[in-house]
Amino acid sequence: MTENASAAEPLAADSAIAVVGMSGRFPGAPDLDTYWRNLLGGLCSVTDFTEEELIADGADPQEVRGRDYVPSKGRLADADRFDAELFGFNRTEAAALDPQHRLLLETAWSALENAGRNPRGGTARTGVYVGGGVTEHMLAAQTDPGLAASIGALQVRILTDREFLAPWISYRLGLEGPSLTVQTACSTSLTAVHLAVQSLLLGECDTALAGGVAVDTVHRKGYVHHQGGIFSPDGRCRPFEERAGGTVPGNGVGVVVLRRLSDALADGDPVRAVIRGSAVTNDGATKVGFTAPGVDQQTAAIVEAWAAAGLDPADAQYLEAHGTATALGDRIEAAAASAAFKGALGTGRIGIGSVKSNIGHLDAAAGVAALIKSVLMLEHATLVPNADAGRPHPELGFEDSPFHLIERAAPWAEPGSGPRRAGVSSVGIGGTNVHVVLEQAPPRGGAEAPDGPEVLLLSARTRQDLDALAGRLAEALRAPDAPSLADTAYTLRVGRAPMTVRGYVRAVDRAEAAELLAGLAAGGAPASGGPDVLGEAWLAGDPVQVPEAESASADRGGRRTALPSYPFAGESHGAYRLAPVAPAGERAEAAGPAADPEQEIRALIAGALGLEDADDPEMTYFAAGGDSLTAVHLVGCLRDEFGLDVPITLFLEQLTLHEMARRIMAVRDGDDSLDALLAEFEAE
């Protein structure tokens, strides 16, 4: 229990879940320390590409030079690199393995190390709950006859399909608990966290990895902005702000390690935050369209999660929202959250923000990126702002709501009624809503062990990796919040996988250890600080298994602690690419003489609606199943294939498909009557 938790709100260790480890790579942040610095500074890590960069990376020059092309994305650097040998893949397999698989394997490894656990420890009853998106590599590899002939069609599928994301982690790390690949679109990774929580509470596993990955392509790529679509016209995502105009795509990966709080406390794990409750709902048919969000079930997910925690939503001090910055999405989410947090209605005391302003929309990894951000805020007792934060959108009515938009970094004061608490929401296309209730970690029990003579055992796959690892550890031990030398020695002994290239240092305090490690990192001898029996046995390759009762660190209370993770240094294994699509003019030429333009437009509409033809004179767009998403698609097709700039408002009228085609032809022929009709429609 936290120091000021009230008796009415006990921290039930048997029903709460501890976050004991985390790892992630996000735009502008190869690790979580950099991620936190970027968040604290309110930085936008979306990259704006030059025309030369995009074309050099294979983008279509004609598309890049188009007036609606936005050369921006939350890009994940080095997403094509992979330490294949460490995970047992040969070069051919590594090249075929989807980049999402590669990234998740490395991130799962790092997350376990962050929890002080050996990634190759053969940990039984460890579950894996992850998900990912569709990738260009997957689509290209699965349609490449040469690759199928080389390694077999089944092997291509196993190495590229996202349904094998979880099983590959379980297989390569020897994890024997449930292994589930989760898919709920944009809410995938937070749904994975919810399922992992439930599995732990049911006793299906004792430790769980949960998270997600999204790397649609490893290449530089922007997007085409469509009027009325979900993407921002200027490459910036501004959730809940008056300047909001849509979202920006991004890539990233994140994994958290979860355990029952009672087990984590008993084992002395480094608890980073506590999940008090979670819930998932679906909008069902109670919304205007399949892709649209819904108010009622978003509200229900929040209320049910706080009820599962035994808490009132009004106990929150912060809400990390889904926050896509689309007009419809933000409006519905603000209304749903206001209804759920009604106990604080009108107070404006709950801060609200969305990490999409910093890194873009990470699709299947969006929820875990938001969760990790919230855990970091709880750890640092600091509320961080949206990137380039501005004024809230007046239509959201924040002045009469429970919320205020975080505009600058500020200390997160611990409330007098209990610990710091936050909610994290994620919403998926298709209607799956997830909410997780987070609470600051309880104070770690027991006094920190005093410094004393310790042997720090290090190992890596190569000498270069060993030097990098020693350098990282030296830097960590110099930090103001460095772990004790006893905790460091204990974690290196029980929480790392032994490898063939080895070194050790023997030191009496952190300062000496950092100095000796820096010497090792600079290419020094693998042993320093004086000869040591344990260290020499380690260098000889012996399987050093020291009982805790006989280790100096255990005598002084050595515990698992967060230390720098393995310095993956794999080479680029590239990624498969889809063959470029011929320009519309070339496709039309190949198809023969052009048909009647109005007939072609009708055929385009029919194809988008899944109709065999559009010959029924009474069939309307909405009766045929048309919606706003289809309208955005058609507007883009009409521009790309026919050179027509058709207002999306045309598709909001109750028109037959024949009349719609005639109206579109009027745009083609420069008929001003269409503008007049649309102006009249908008006025009504």
C-alpha positions in Angstrom: 0.0 0.0 0.0 1.3 3.5 -0.8 2.1 5.7 2.2 -1.0 7.8 1.9 -3.6 5.3 0.6 -6.7 5.4 2.6 -8.1 2.4 4.4 -11.2 2.6 2.1 -8.9 2.1 -0.9 -6.6 -0.8 -0.1 -4.2 -1.9 -2.8 -5.4 -5.5 -3.2 -2.2 -7.3 -4.2 -4.0 -10.5 -5.2 -6.3 -8.7 -7.7 -3.8 -6.1 -9.1 -1.2 -6.6 -11.8 2.4 -5.2 -11.6 4.2 -3.7 -14.6 7.7 -5.1 -13.8 9.4 -4.5 -17.2 9.1 -2.4 -20.3 10.8 -1.9 -23.6 10.0 0.1 -26.7 11.2 1.8 -29.8 9.3 4.7 -31.1 9.8 7.5 -33.7 12.8 9.6 -32.5 13.4 7.2 -29.6 15.5 4.0 -29.9 14.9 3.4 -26.2 12.6 4.5 -23.3 15.1 6.9 -21.8 15.0 8.9 -25.0 11.3 8.4 -25.3 10.8 10.0 -21.9 13.1 13.0 -22.7 11.2 13.6 -25.9 7.8 13.5 -24.1 9.1 15.7 -21.3 10.2 18.3 -23.8 6.9 18.2 -25.7 8.7 17.2 -28.9 7.1 16.1 -32.1 9.1 13.2 -33.5 7.2 13.0 -36.8 9.8 13.2 -39.7 9.3 15.5 -42.7 11.0 13.9 -45.7 12.5 15.7 -48.6 11.4 14.9 -52.2 14.8 13.4 -52.9 14.7 11.1 -49.8 11.3 9.8 -50.8 12.2 9.1 -54.4 15.5 7.6 -53.4 13.6 5.2 -51.2 11.3 4.1 -54.0 8.3 6.5 -53.8 6.5 7.3 -57.0 7.8 10.7 -58.2 4.4 11.6 -59.7 2.6 10.9 -56.4 5.3 12.7 -54.3 4.9 15.8 -56.4 1.1 15.8 -56.2 -0.5 18.7 -54.5 -2.2 16.5 -51.8 0.9 14.5 -50.9 2.1 15.0 -47.3 5.8 13.9 -46.9 5.5 13.1 -43.2 5.4 10.1 -40.9 6.4 8.9 -37.4 9.3 6.9 -38.8 11.1 4.2 -36.9 14.8 4.3 -37.7 16.7 1.1 -38.4 13.6 -1.0 -38.6 15.3 -3.2 -41.1 18.1 -4.3 -38.8 18.0 -7.5 -36.9 20.4 -9.6 -34.7 19.5 -12.7 -36.5 22.2 -15.0 -35.1 21.2 -14.2 -31.6 17.7 -15.6 -32.3 18.8 -18.6 -34.3 17.9 -17.4 -37.8 20.1 -17.9 -40.9 20.5 -15.1 -43.4 17.9 -16.5 -45.8 15.3 -16.8 -43.0 16.2 -13.4 -41.6 15.7 -11.8 -44.9 12.3 -13.4 -45.3 11.2 -12.8 -41.7 8.9 -9.8 -41.5 10.4 -6.7 -39.9 7.6 -6.7 -37.3 8.6 -10.2 -36.2 12.2 -9.1 -35.9 11.4 -6.0 -33.9 9.0 -7.8 -31.5 11.6 -10.6 -30.8 14.2 -8.0 -29.8 11.8 -5.9 -27.8 10.4 -8.9 -25.9 14.0 -9.9 -25.0 14.7 -6.3 -23.8 11.5 -6.1 -21.8 12.4 -9.3 -19.9 15.9 -8.0 -19.2 14.3 -4.7 -18.0 12.3 -6.8 -15.5 15.6 -8.5 -14.3 14.7 -11.8 -16.0 16.8 -14.0 -18.2 15.2 -14.0 -21.7 16.4 -17.6 -22.2 15.7 -18.7 -18.7 13.2 -21.3 -20.0 10.5 -19.5 -18.0 7.5 -21.8 -17.8 4.0 -20.3 -17.5 5.0 -17.1 -19.3 2.3 -16.0 -21.6 2.6 -13.9 -24.8 -0.1 -11.5 -26.0 0.9 -9.3 -28.9 -0.4 -8.0 -32.3 0.7 -6.2 -35.4 -0.4 -4.6 -38.6 -0.4 -5.5 -42.3 3.0 -4.9 -43.8 4.3 -4.3 -47.4 6.9 -7.0 -46.7 4.3 -9.6 -45.8 2.2 -8.8 -48.9 5.2 -8.8 -51.3 6.8 -11.9 -49.8 3.6 -13.9 -49.9 3.1 -13.1 -53.6 6.7 -13.7 -54.7 6.9 -17.0 -56.6 10.7 -17.0 -56.4 10.8 -16.9 -52.6 8.1 -19.6 -52.4 10.2 -21.8 -54.7 13.3 -21.1 -52.6 12.1 -21.8 -49.1 8.6 -23.1 -49.6 5.2 -21.4 -49.5 4.4 -22.6 -46.0 7.7 -21.3 -44.6 7.1 -17.9 -46.3 3.8 -17.7 -44.5 5.2 -18.7 -41.2 8.0 -16.1 -41.4 5.8 -13.2 -42.6 2.2 -13.6 -41.4 1.2 -11.6 -38.4 -0.7 -14.5 -36.9 2.7 -16.0 -35.9 3.9 -13.0 -34.0 3.3 -14.5 -30.6 4.3 -18.1 -31.3 7.7 -17.0 -32.6 8.4 -15.2 -29.3 7.3 -18.2 -27.3 9.4 -20.5 -29.5 12.6 -18.6 -29.6 12.5 -17.6 -25.9 11.2 -20.9 -24.6 8.0 -19.5 -23.0 5.4 -22.1 -22.3 2.3 -20.1 -21.3 -0.6 -19.1 -23.6 0.6 -17.5 -26.8 -2.0 -15.4 -28.6 -1.8 -13.0 -31.5 -4.4 -10.3 -31.0 -6.1 -8.2 -33.7 -8.5 -5.4 -32.9 -7.1 -2.8 -35.3 -5.9 0.4 -33.6 -6.7 -0.9 -30.1 -4.7 -4.2 -30.6 -1.9 -3.7 -28.1 -4.0 -2.4 -25.3 -6.4 -5.2 -25.9 -3.4 -7.6 -25.6 -2.6 -6.0 -22.2 -6.2 -6.5 -21.1 -6.1 -10.2 -22.1 -2.7 -10.7 -20.4 -4.2 -9.2 -17.2 -7.1 -11.5 -17.3 -4.9 -14.5 -18.0 -2.7 -13.7 -14.9 -5.8 -13.2 -12.7 -7.2 -16.6 -13.9 -3.9 -18.3 -13.1 -3.2 -19.3 -16.7 0.3 -17.9 -16.5 2.6 -16.3 -13.8 4.3 -13.8 -16.1 3.0 -12.3 -19.3 4.5 -10.3 -22.2 2.0 -7.9 -23.8 2.2 -5.3 -26.5 2.3 -4.7 -30.2 4.2 -3.6 -33.3 3.4 -1.5 -36.4 5.8 -1.2 -39.3 3.8 -1.0 -42.5 7.1 -0.4 -44.4 10.7 0.2 -43.5 11.1 2.7 -46.3 10.5 6.4 -46.1 6.9 7.1 -47.1 4.4 9.9 -46.7 0.7 9.8 -47.5 -2.0 11.4 -49.7 -4.4 13.6 -47.9 -8.0 13.2 -48.9 -10.7 15.7 -48.1 -12.8 14.3 -45.3 -10.3 11.5 -44.6 -8.6 10.7 -41.3 -5.2 12.0 -42.1 -3.9 15.5 -41.3 -3.3 17.9 -44.2 0.0 19.2 -42.8 1.7 16.2 -41.2 0.9 17.1 -37.6 -1.5 15.4 -35.2 -3.1 17.8 -32.6 -5.5 15.8 -30.5 -8.3 17.9 -28.9 -6.9 21.2 -30.2 -8.5 23.9 -32.2 -5.9 23.3 -34.9 -6.7 19.6 -35.1 -7.1 18.3 -38.7 -6.5 14.6 -38.5 -3.9 12.0 -37.6 -0.5 11.1 -39.0 0.7 7.5 -39.5 3.6 6.2 -37.5 5.7 3.0 -36.8 6.8 1.6 -33.5 7.0 -1.3 -31.1 6.4 -1.8 -27.4 6.2 -4.6 -24.9 5.5 -4.7 -21.1 6.1 -7.5 -18.7 3.3 -8.2 -16.2 3.0 -10.2 -13.0 0.5 -10.5 -10.3 1.4 -7.8 -7.8 1.4 -10.3 -4.9 4.0 -12.4 -6.7 6.1 -9.3 -7.8 6.3 -8.0 -4.3 7.1 -11.4 -2.8 9.9 -11.9 -5.4 11.3 -8.4 -5.0 10.6 -7.4 -8.6 11.1 -3.8 -9.8 7.5 -2.7 -9.9 7.1 0.3 -12.2 3.4 0.8 -12.0 0.2 -1.2 -11.1 -2.7 -2.1 -13.3 -5.8 -1.9 -11.0 -8.4 -2.8 -13.6 -9.1 -3.1 -17.3 -12.1 -3.6 -19.5 -13.0 -4.1 -23.2 -16.3 -3.4 -25.1 -17.5 -3.1 -28.7 -19.8 -0.6 -30.1 -21.9 -3.2 -31.9 -24.4 -1.6 -34.2 -24.9 1.5 -32.1 -23.0 3.9 -34.3 -23.4 5.5 -37.7 -21.0 3.2 -39.6 -18.6 0.4 -39.2 -15.5 2.7 -39.1 -17.1 5.3 -36.9 -16.6 5.4 -33.1 -19.5 5.2 -30.6 -20.1 7.1 -27.4 -22.0 4.6 -25.2 -19.5 1.7 -25.3 -16.5 3.9 -25.0 -18.1 5.2 -21.8 -18.9 1.6 -20.7 -15.3 0.5 -21.2 -14.0 3.2 -18.9 -16.7 2.7 -16.2 -16.3 -1.1 -16.2 -12.5 -0.8 -15.9 -12.7 1.5 -12.9 -15.4 -0.7 -11.4 -13.1 -3.7 -11.8 -10.5 -1.7 -9.9 -13.0 -0.9 -7.1 -12.5 2.8 -7.7 -14.4 5.8 -8.9 -13.3 7.2 -12.3 -13.3 10.6 -10.5 -10.2 9.3 -8.6 -8.2 9.8 -11.8 -5.8 12.8 -12.2 -5.0 12.1 -15.8 -6.5 10.4 -18.9 -4.2 9.3 -21.8 -6.8 9.3 -24.6 -6.8 7.6 -27.9 -6.9 11.1 -29.5 -6.7 10.8 -33.2 -7.3 14.6 -33.8 -10.1 13.8 -36.3 -13.2 15.9 -35.9 -15.6 13.0 -35.3 -13.1 10.9 -33.2 -12.2 13.6 -30.8 -15.7 14.8 -30.3 -17.0 11.3 -29.6 -14.1 10.4 -27.3 -14.5 13.7 -25.3 -18.2 13.1 -24.9 -17.7 9.5 -23.8 -14.9 10.3 -21.4 -17.0 13.2 -19.9 -19.8 10.9 -19.2 -17.5 8.3 -17.6 -15.7 10.8 -15.4 -18.9 12.7 -14.6 -17.9 12.7 -10.9 -15.4 15.4 -11.8 -17.7 17.2 -14.3 -17.1 20.9 -14.5 -13.9 20.8 -12.4 -11.5 20.5 -15.2 -9.0 18.9 -12.8 -8.2 15.8 -14.8 -5.4 16.3 -17.3 -5.9 14.9 -20.8 -3.5 14.2 -23.6 -2.5 11.8 -26.4 1.0 10.6 -27.4 -0.1 10.6 -31.0 0.8 14.3 -31.0 4.4 13.3 -30.4 4.9 10.2 -32.5 1.8 9.8 -34.8 -0.7 7.0 -34.8 1.1 3.7 -34.4 -1.9 1.6 -35.3 -1.5 -1.8 -33.6 1.2 -0.4 -31.3 -0.7 2.8 -30.4 -2.1 1.5 -27.1 1.1 0.2 -25.7 2.9 3.4 -26.6 0.2 5.3 -24.6 0.5 2.8 -21.7 4.3 3.1 -21.5 4.0 6.9 -21.6 1.6 6.8 -18.7 3.8 4.5 -16.7 6.8 6.8 -17.2 4.7 9.8 -16.0 3.7 7.9 -12.9 7.4 6.9 -12.3 8.6 10.5 -12.7 5.6 12.1 -11.0 5.4 14.5 -14.0 2.5 15.3 -16.4 3.8 15.9 -19.9 2.1 17.9 -22.6 0.9 17.2 -26.1 3.6 18.1 -28.6 3.4 21.8 -29.6 0.3 22.1 -27.4 -2.3 24.7 -28.2 -5.7 25.7 -27.1 -8.5 23.1 -26.8 -11.1 22.9 -29.5 -14.1 25.0 -28.5 -16.5 22.5 -29.8 -15.3 19.9 -27.2 -16.6 21.9 -24.3 -13.7 21.3 -22.0 -14.6 24.4 -20.0 -17.6 22.5 -18.6 -15.9 19.0 -18.5 -13.8 17.1 -16.1 -10.7 17.8 -18.3 -8.0 20.3 -19.1 -5.5 19.9 -21.9 -1.9 19.5 -20.6 -0.1 22.5 -22.1 3.4 22.2 -20.5 5.3 19.7 -18.3 4.4 20.0 -14.6 4.9 18.1 -11.4 2.2 15.5 -10.7 1.3 16.2 -7.1 0.3 13.1 -5.1 -3.4 13.6 -4.1 -4.3 13.6 -0.4 -7.0 10.9 -1.0 -4.7 8.2 -2.4 -1.9 7.5 -4.9 -1.5 9.0 -8.4 -3.9 7.3 -10.8 -4.5 7.5 -14.6 -6.7 6.0 -17.2 -5.5 4.8 -20.6 -7.9 4.5 -23.5 -7.6 2.9 -26.9 -10.2 2.6 -29.7 -10.1 0.4 -32.8 -11.7 0.7 -36.2 -14.5 -1.9 -35.9 -15.5 -0.7 -32.5 -13.3 -2.4 -29.9 -12.8 0.0 -27.0 -10.2 -0.7 -24.2 -9.5 1.1 -21.0 -6.8 0.4 -18.4 -6.6 1.9 -14.9 -3.0 2.6 -13.8 -1.7 3.5 -10.3 1.7 4.5 -9.1 3.9 1.7 -7.8 4.0 1.1 -4.0 7.2 2.0 -2.3 9.8 -0.8 -2.7 10.2 -2.7 0.5 13.5 -3.2 2.3 16.5 -0.9 2.5 18.9 -0.6 -0.4 22.0 -2.8 0.1 25.2 -0.9 0.9 28.0 -1.0 -1.5 30.7 -3.6 -1.0 33.0 -5.9 -3.0 30.9 -7.3 -6.0 31.7 -9.2 -9.2 29.8 -8.0 -12.2 29.5 -10.7 -14.8 28.9 -9.7 -18.4 28.5 -11.7 -21.7 27.6 -11.1 -25.3 27.6 -12.7 -28.7 30.6 -10.7 -30.0 33.4 -8.6 -28.4 31.9 -5.5 -30.0 28.6 -6.2 -28.3 30.4 -6.8 -25.0 32.1 -3.5 -25.2 28.9 -1.7 -26.0 27.1 -3.4 -23.1 30.0 -2.5 -20.7 29.7 1.1 -21.8 26.0 1.3 -21.3 26.3 -0.3 -17.8 29.1 2.2 -16.9 26.9 5.1 -17.8 23.9 3.7 -15.9 26.1 3.3 -12.7 27.1 7.0 -12.9 23.5 8.2 -13.1 22.1 10.0 -10.0 19.4 7.2 -9.6 21.8 4.3 -10.2 21.0 1.0 -8.7 23.1 -0.4 -5.8 26.1 -2.4 -6.7 24.6 -5.4 -5.0 21.4 -5.2 -7.0 23.4 -4.7 -10.2 25.5 -7.8 -9.5 22.5 -9.9 -8.6 20.6 -8.9 -11.7 23.5 -9.6 -14.1 23.8 -13.0 -12.5 20.2 -14.2 -12.6 18.6 -11.9 -15.2 20.8 -12.2 -18.2 21.4 -15.0 -20.7 24.9 -16.4 -20.6 26.8 -16.1 -24.0 30.1 -17.1 -25.3 32.1 -13.8 -25.2 32.6 -12.9 -21.5 34.1 -10.4 -19.2 33.9 -9.3 -15.5 34.9 -6.5 -13.2 35.4 -6.6 -9.4 34.6 -3.4 -7.6 33.8 -2.1 -4.1 31.4 0.7 -5.1 29.5 2.1 -8.1 32.2 4.7 -9.0 34.9 2.1 -9.3 32.7 -0.3 -11.2 31.8 2.5 -13.7 35.5 3.2 -14.2 36.4 -0.4 -14.7 33.5 -1.0 -17.1 34.5 2.1 -19.1 38.0 0.5 -19.5 36.4 -2.8 -20.7 34.2 -0.8 -23.1 37.4 0.8 -24.6 38.8 -2.6 -25.5 40.5 -3.4 -22.2 41.2 -6.9 -20.7 38.0 -8.9 -20.1 38.9 -9.1 -16.4 39.6 -6.1 -14.2 39.6 -5.1 -10.5 41.7 -8.0 -9.3 41.4 -11.8 -9.8 38.3 -13.4 -8.6 37.4 -17.1 -8.4 33.8 -16.6 -9.6 34.9 -14.2 -12.4 37.6 -16.6 -13.6 35.2 -19.5 -13.7 32.8 -17.3 -15.7 35.6 -16.4 -18.2 36.4 -20.1 -18.6 32.8 -20.7 -19.8 31.7 -22.6 -16.7 27.9 -22.5 -16.0 28.2 -20.3 -12.9 25.3 -21.1 -10.6 25.8 -19.5 -7.3 23.1 -20.2 -4.6 21.7 -16.9 -3.3 22.7 -17.8 0.3 26.4 -18.0 -0.8 26.5 -14.8 -2.9 27.7 -11.5 -1.4 24.9 -9.6 -3.1 22.2 -11.9 -1.6 23.7 -11.5 1.8 23.3 -7.8 1.5 19.8 -8.0 -0.1 20.5 -8.1 -3.8 17.3 -7.7 -5.9 16.3 -7.6 -9.5 16.6 -4.1 -10.9 16.3 -2.4 -14.3 19.7 -2.3 -16.1 20.6 -1.5 -19.7 19.5 -4.2 -22.1 21.4 -6.1 -24.7 22.9 -3.8 -27.4 21.5 -5.5 -30.5 23.8 -4.8 -33.4 22.4 -6.8 -36.3 22.9 -5.8 -39.9 20.2 -4.7 -42.3 18.2 -7.6 -43.7 16.1 -5.3 -45.9 12.4 -5.9 -46.7 10.4 -7.1 -49.6 8.6 -4.5 -51.7 5.5 -4.6 -53.8 6.0 -4.1 -57.5 5.0 -0.5 -58.5 1.5 -0.1 -60.0 1.5 1.3 -63.5 0.1 4.8 -63.9 -3.6 5.1 -64.7 -2.9 6.2 -68.2 -0.7 3.2 -68.9 -3.3 0.8 -67.4 -6.0 2.3 -69.6 -3.8 2.1 -72.7 -3.1 -1.6 -72.0 -6.8 -2.3 -71.5 -7.6 -0.9 -75.0 -9.8 2.0 -76.1 -11.6 4.0 -73.4 -15.2 3.3 -72.7 -17.9 5.9 -72.2 -16.7 8.1 -69.3 -20.0 8.1 -67.4 -20.1 4.3 -67.7 -16.5 4.1 -66.4 -17.5 6.3 -63.4 -20.5 4.1 -62.7 -18.3 1.0 -62.9 -15.8 2.6 -60.4 -18.7 3.4 -57.9 -20.1 -0.1 -58.4 -16.7 -1.7 -57.7 -16.2 0.3 -54.6 -19.7 -0.8 -53.3 -19.2 -4.4 -54.3 -21.9 -4.4 -56.9 -21.8 -6.3 -60.1 -22.9 -3.2 -62.0 -24.6 0.1 -61.4 -27.4 -0.3 -63.9 -30.3 -0.2 -61.4 -31.7 3.3 -61.9 -33.3 3.4 -58.5 -30.3 2.2 -56.4 -28.9 5.0 -54.1 -25.4 5.2 -52.8 -26.5 4.6 -49.2 -28.8 1.8 -50.0 -25.9 0.1 -51.8 -23.9 0.2 -48.6 -22.0 3.5 -49.2 -20.5 5.3 -46.2 -18.0 8.1 -45.4 -14.9 5.8 -45.7 -16.0 4.6 -49.2 -16.6 8.2 -50.1 -13.0 9.1 -49.2 -11.8 6.2 -51.3 -13.9 7.3 -54.3 -12.8 10.9 -54.1 -9.2 9.7 -54.3 -9.9 7.3 -57.2 -11.7 10.0 -59.1 -8.8 12.4 -58.7 -6.1 9.8 -59.5 -7.8 8.0 -62.4 -9.9 10.7 -63.9 -8.3 13.9 -62.8 -11.5 15.1 -61.1 -11.7 17.0 -57.9 -15.1 16.0 -56.6 -16.3 17.4 -53.3 -16.9 14.7 -50.7 -20.2 16.4 -49.8 -21.6 15.1 -53.1 -21.6 11.6 -51.5 -23.7 12.8 -48.6 -26.8 13.5 -50.7 -29.5 10.9 -51.2 -28.7 10.3 -54.9 -29.2 7.3 -57.2 -25.9 6.0 -58.6 -27.0 7.2 -62.0 -27.6 10.7 -60.8 -24.3 10.6 -58.8 -22.4 9.7 -62.0 -24.1 12.5 -63.9 -23.1 15.0 -61.2 -19.5 13.8 -61.3 -19.6 14.2 -65.1 -20.8 17.8 -64.5 -17.6 18.4 -62.6 -15.6 16.9 -65.5 -17.4 19.2 -68.0 -17.0 22.3 -65.8 -20.7 22.7 -65.1 -21.3 25.4 -62.5 -24.7 24.0 -61.7 -23.0 21.4 -59.4 -21.4 24.1 -57.3 -24.8 25.8 -56.9 -26.5 22.6 -55.9 -23.8 21.8 -53.3 -24.0 25.3 -51.9 -27.7 24.9 -51.6 -27.2 21.5 -49.9 -24.7 23.0 -47.4 -27.0 25.9 -46.7 -29.8 23.5 -45.8 
